[in-house]
Amino acid sequence: MRRDIQPNERAFSSKEVAEEVGIATPTVRKYGQILERNGYEFLKDGDRRIFVQSDIVALIALRDTDKPLDDTAKDLVYQQKERLEGSNETEIAIPDTYGNLPHDANQLKEVLMFLVNELAATRDMNVQLTNDMSQLKTTVSRLQQDHHVISSSIGNSTQKTNAKIEKLTEQQNTHYETLLQQEKQKSELLQKEIQNMRDEQKKEWSSQNDFNKRLEEAIQKPKEKWGALFSIFRK
């Protein structure tokens, strides 16, 4: 009976072994038959073979051998027998009833030591997982804080930028309104100046017309009355 199986060791189906070794499932069955024919022991569930890691190593050796398969199988069987004879490991499954515990004190001690070691390893793993979770929570919290700070900084920067833009826009609008008002005042003054010039020009034209009329009337009078003509210039 095989005693080289580690407690809680993983078992593989033929399909899983085929994927693990990289061969077809029928080839797995063929290699298994060759190994059994030469005396190799498999764990079985009825007629179905149950493969463990050491069996996968044997199948890989058959896959990669340059010798005849039976010769390689005999070597593997010899290695398995040596391993079984020198093995002091417990069975693949330990019954959980006290009536089926090993009666030999040394075997019972080994079982208990294995359980203690497994319990210690599990405890250490739990402690490590707890520490990892704590570090992960701390990292997540720090990232959330950094995200909040960055978001706040971006928000504050955006607000300041918008405030500056609004202020500049307001200043530009004020400056534009001032320039517009100044131009409007200049235009009004210019219009007044132009109107005053027009009024002055009208006065000049009116005065010139009056003079021309008097001159024309004086010219049309008899010569003896030309003295009145000169009186026009004296006025």
C-alpha positions in Angstrom: 0.0 0.0 0.0 1.3 3.4 -0.9 2.6 5.5 2.0 4.3 8.2 0.0 1.2 10.4 -0.2 1.3 13.6 1.7 -1.8 14.5 3.8 -4.2 16.7 1.9 -2.1 16.2 -1.3 -4.0 17.2 -4.4 -5.4 14.4 -6.6 -5.7 14.7 -10.4 -8.1 13.1 -12.9 -6.8 11.6 -16.2 -8.0 14.7 -18.1 -6.2 17.1 -15.7 -3.0 14.9 -15.9 -3.2 15.0 -19.7 -3.3 18.9 -19.6 -0.5 19.0 -17.0 1.8 16.6 -18.9 0.9 17.8 -22.3 -0.3 14.5 -23.7 -3.6 13.1 -24.8 -5.9 11.4 -22.3 -5.7 8.0 -24.1 -1.9 8.3 -23.8 -2.3 8.8 -20.0 -4.2 5.5 -19.8 -1.6 3.8 -22.0 1.3 5.0 -19.7 -0.7 4.0 -16.7 -1.2 0.4 -18.0 2.5 0.2 -18.8 3.5 1.3 -15.3 1.0 -1.1 -13.7 2.2 -4.0 -15.9 5.7 -3.5 -14.5 4.5 -3.3 -10.8 3.7 0.4 -10.3 1.1 1.2 -7.7 -1.7 3.8 -8.3 -4.3 5.0 -5.9 -7.7 3.8 -7.3 -11.3 4.6 -6.9 -12.8 1.3 -8.1 -11.2 0.9 -11.6 -10.4 4.6 -12.0 -6.8 5.7 -11.3 -6.3 8.6 -9.1 -3.1 10.5 -9.9 -0.9 12.6 -7.5 2.2 14.7 -8.1 4.7 11.8 -8.0 2.6 9.9 -10.6 2.7 13.0 -12.9 6.5 13.0 -12.6 6.5 9.3 -13.6 4.3 10.0 -16.6 6.6 12.9 -17.7 9.6 10.4 -17.4 7.8 8.1 -19.8 7.0 10.9 -22.1 10.6 12.1 -22.3 12.5 8.8 -22.3 14.7 7.6 -25.1 14.6 4.0 -23.9 11.8 1.4 -24.4 8.8 2.3 -22.3 8.9 -0.9 -20.3 12.5 -0.4 -19.4 11.8 3.1 -18.1 8.6 1.8 -16.3 10.8 -0.8 -14.5 13.1 2.0 -13.4 10.2 4.0 -12.1 8.8 1.0 -10.3 12.1 0.5 -8.6 12.2 4.1 -7.5 8.7 3.9 -6.2 9.5 0.8 -4.1 12.6 2.5 -2.6 10.4 5.5 -1.8 7.7 3.4 -0.2 10.2 1.4 1.9 11.9 4.5 3.2 8.7 6.5 3.7 7.4 7.1 7.3 4.6 9.3 6.2 1.0 8.8 7.2 -1.8 7.5 4.9 -3.3 9.9 2.4 -6.4 10.4 4.6 -6.5 10.3 8.4 -9.8 8.9 9.7 -11.5 11.4 12.0 -12.7 8.7 14.5 -10.7 7.9 17.5 -11.2 4.1 17.0 -9.2 4.2 13.7 -6.2 6.3 14.9 -2.8 4.5 14.7 -2.1 2.4 17.8 1.6 2.7 17.4 2.9 5.5 19.6 5.4 6.7 17.1 2.9 6.9 14.3 0.4 8.7 16.6 3.1 11.1 17.5 3.9 11.8 13.9 0.2 12.4 13.2 -0.1 14.8 16.1 3.1 16.6 15.1 1.8 16.9 11.5 -1.4 18.3 12.8 0.4 20.8 15.1 2.6 21.9 12.2 -0.4 22.3 9.9 -2.2 24.3 12.6 0.9 26.5 13.1 1.3 27.0 9.4 -2.4 27.9 9.1 -2.1 30.3 12.0 0.9 31.9 10.4 -0.9 32.2 7.1 -3.9 33.8 8.9 -1.6 36.3 10.6 0.1 37.1 7.2 -3.3 37.4 5.5 -4.5 39.7 8.3 -1.3 41.8 8.0 -1.7 41.9 4.2 -5.4 43.0 4.6 -4.4 45.7 7.1 -1.7 47.0 4.7 -4.1 46.9 1.8 -6.7 48.8 3.8 -4.0 51.4 4.8 -3.0 51.7 1.1 -6.6 52.1 0.0 -7.2 54.7 2.7 -4.1 56.6 1.7 -5.0 56.4 -2.0 -8.5 57.7 -1.1 -7.0 60.6 0.9 -4.6 61.4 -2.0 -7.5 61.3 -4.4 -9.5 63.7 -2.1 -6.5 66.0 -1.8 -5.9 66.0 -5.6 -9.6 66.6 -6.2 -9.7 69.4 -3.7 -6.6 71.0 -5.2 -8.0 70.7 -8.7 -11.3 72.2 -7.5 -9.6 75.1 -5.7 -7.3 75.7 -8.7 -10.3 75.7 -11.0 -12.2 78.1 -8.7 -9.2 80.5 -8.5 -8.8 80.3 -12.3 -12.4 81.0 -12.9 -12.3 83.9 -10.4 -9.3 85.4 -12.2 -11.0 85.0 -15.6 -14.1 86.7 -14.2 -12.1 89.5 -12.7 -10.1 90.1 -16.0 -13.3 90.0 -18.0 -14.9 92.5 -15.6 -11.8 94.8 -15.9 -11.9 94.5 -19.7 -15.6 95.3 -19.8 -15.1 98.3 -17.5 -12.2 99.5 -19.6 -14.2 99.1 -22.7 -17.2 101.0 -21.2 -14.8 103.8 -20.2 -13.3 104.0 -23.7 -16.7 103.9 -25.2 -17.9 106.7 -22.9 -14.8 108.8 -23.7 -15.3 108.3 -27.5 -19.0 109.2 -27.1 -18.1 112.4 -25.3 -15.5 113.3 -27.9 -18.0 112.7 -30.6 -20.5 114.9 -28.9 -17.9 117.7 -28.5 -17.0 117.3 -32.1 -20.6 117.5 -33.2 -21.0 120.7 -31.2 -17.9 122.2 -32.7 -19.1 121.3 -36.2 -22.6 122.8 -35.4 -21.0 126.0 -34.1 -18.8 126.2 -37.3 -22.0 125.7 -39.4 -23.8 128.4 -37.4 -20.9 130.8 -37.8 -20.7 130.0 -41.5 -24.5 130.7 -41.9 -24.0 134.0 -40.2 -21.2 134.9 -42.5 -23.2 133.8 -45.5 -26.2 135.8 -44.3 -24.1 138.9 -43.7 -22.4 138.5 -47.1 -25.9 138.2 -48.8 -27.1 141.3 -47.0 -24.0 143.2 -48.2 -24.4 142.0 -51.7 -28.0 143.0 -51.8 -27.3 146.6 -50.6 -24.4 146.8 -53.1 -26.7 145.7 -55.9 -29.4 148.2 -54.9 -26.9 151.1 -54.7 -25.4 150.3 -58.1 -28.9 150.4 -59.7 -29.6 153.9 -58.4 -28.7 157.2 -60.3 -25.1 158.3 -60.3 -25.9 161.4 -58.1 -26.8 159.0 -55.4 -23.6 157.1 -55.6 -22.6 158.8 -52.5 -25.0 156.6 -50.8 -23.0 153.7 -52.2 -19.9 154.7 -50.4 -21.9 155.1 -47.3 -22.5 151.4 -47.4 -18.8 150.8 -46.7 -18.9 153.3 -43.9 -21.5 151.5 -42.1 
